[in-house]
Amino acid sequence: MKKNIKVHKGFTLIELMVSLSILVLVILAAMAIYLRVIGTRSKTLGQINIQEDGQFLMSLIAKDIRSNQIDYENYGAYCDTIPSEVNIAVDQLCLENFTTGEEIIYKTTTEGADNSVVVSRCQAADCQDGDFSPITMSKLEVARLDFYIRPSSQPLTAGSTDYTHPRATIVLRLESLLEKDPPSPLTLQQTIPQRYGFRK
């Protein structure tokens, strides 16, 4: 009488190693896709922050230029002298409020624990000792902020022969601190004329 012997088959060591290798490859591929998605997300968030902050800064500065006047008297005193050459910029924008006589000054300052460069604004009777408040969102750094003021001297004075209306060209370059890869900076440029003008 023959006995039925059941043979139990198992995995050989080679089959087990091949299975583990395939599993490791699948996990590595999934991790690579996940890391790429996370990197793309941080880059997208950084670009959104740059665009929103850039538009906010440009609109705020443009509003101040249109509703106030370029303070030619303060240039050369507290603010840098406006160069007569067309392609040379100043690093501060000095404005004067028509009604109150307050100074409005924009410049870059270093803020925070990471010493990032931000755009700061002061509006006071005397900004030389006034408070400059940062108006840039966090996680952004200002790589460049230049102001090209034209004409280089006050045209709205009695006896002036220069009838060029005052205007300021702003060049703003922002970089995101959220992006892990080399950041994709955003450069904005806008020329804003002073809305009001009168001869003193």
Beta strands, then each sheet from edge to edge (+ up, - down):
strand 1: 69-70
strand 2: 93-96
strand 3: 103-111
strand 4: 116-124
strand 5: 133-134
strand 6: 140-150
strand 7: 167-176
strand 8: 186-193
sheet 1: 1+ 2- 3+ 4- 5+
sheet 2: 6+ 7- 8+
end
